[in-house]
Amino acid sequence: MKKAIQLDPSDNVATLLVDAIKGDKVEIISANNQVIDSVSCLQAITFGNKVALTDIASEQLITKASYPIGLAIMPIPRGELVHVQNVRSQRLDIPDNIIEEIIKQMDIEQA
């Protein structure tokens, strides 16, 4: 079974520990390696990237390791990749052309 880790119980994302493709079921493990949930990927998500553990509303904070890492710019359904196509950093203003290039290079499927 493929796995992702939720670093803190308050996090609304988990980090993939392997590559997953659309439709893969991923076990969510806690920081102490206990299986706590599972989620089906709505799109391909590569190792080290984040999957939404809940439906995330537009303008909702994204939290990882209990820290806010960005703000959703659109609704993000449970199981979707959480990355530059649907989140903006609160620390770094990434230019649109760079975001577009990241989406292209990662071949991120967009709705």
C-alpha positions in Angstrom: 0.0 0.0 0.0 1.2 3.5 -0.8 1.7 5.8 2.1 1.7 9.5 3.0 2.5 11.1 6.4 0.5 13.6 8.3 3.0 15.3 10.5 0.6 16.7 13.0 -3.1 15.8 13.8 -4.1 19.4 13.0 -2.7 19.2 9.4 -5.1 19.3 6.5 -2.5 17.8 4.1 -0.2 14.7 4.1 3.1 14.3 2.3 3.4 11.4 -0.2 6.2 9.0 0.6 6.0 7.4 -2.9 4.6 8.4 -6.3 0.9 7.9 -6.7 -1.3 7.9 -9.8 -4.9 9.0 -10.2 -7.1 6.5 -8.4 -4.4 5.1 -6.1 -5.5 4.5 -2.5 -2.9 5.9 -0.1 -2.7 5.1 3.6 -2.2 8.1 5.8 0.3 7.4 8.6 0.9 9.5 11.7 4.4 10.8 12.8 4.7 7.7 14.9 3.9 5.4 11.9 0.3 4.5 12.8 -2.2 4.1 10.0 -4.8 6.8 10.7 -6.8 7.2 7.5 -6.7 6.5 3.8 -7.5 8.7 0.8 -7.9 8.1 -3.0 -5.8 10.3 -5.2 -7.9 12.4 -7.6 -4.8 13.0 -9.7 -1.1 11.9 -10.0 0.9 13.1 -7.0 4.6 12.6 -6.9 6.8 11.8 -3.9 7.3 14.6 -1.5 4.2 16.5 -2.6 1.0 17.1 -0.6 -2.5 15.5 -0.8 -5.5 17.1 0.7 -6.9 15.1 3.7 -10.2 17.1 3.8 -12.1 19.3 1.5 -10.3 22.6 1.8 -12.3 25.8 1.1 -11.0 28.7 -0.9 -9.0 31.1 1.3 -8.5 28.4 4.0 -5.1 28.0 5.5 -3.1 25.0 4.5 -1.3 23.5 7.5 1.7 21.1 7.5 3.5 20.1 10.7 1.0 22.4 12.5 2.3 25.5 10.6 0.5 27.5 8.0 2.2 27.0 4.7 -0.2 28.8 2.4 -3.7 29.8 1.5 -6.0 27.9 -0.8 -6.9 30.1 -3.9 -9.8 27.8 -4.8 -11.6 24.9 -3.3 -9.4 21.8 -3.0 -11.3 18.5 -2.7 -10.0 15.6 -0.5 -7.5 13.6 -2.5 -6.3 16.4 -4.7 -2.7 17.5 -5.1 -2.0 20.6 -2.9 0.6 22.7 -4.7 1.1 25.9 -6.7 -2.0 25.4 -8.9 -4.3 25.8 -5.9 -2.3 27.4 -3.1 -0.3 30.6 -2.6 2.5 31.0 -0.2 2.1 33.6 2.5 5.9 34.0 2.7 7.0 34.1 -0.9 5.3 35.8 -3.9 6.0 33.5 -6.8 5.5 35.1 -10.2 2.7 33.7 -12.4 5.1 32.7 -15.1 7.1 30.6 -12.6 3.9 29.0 -11.3 2.9 28.2 -14.9 6.3 26.6 -15.5 6.1 24.5 -12.4 2.7 23.3 -13.4 4.1 22.4 -16.9 7.3 20.7 -15.7 5.4 18.6 -13.1 2.6 17.9 -15.6 0.0 18.8 -13.0 -3.5 17.9 -14.1 -5.9 20.9 -13.7 -9.6 20.9 -13.5 
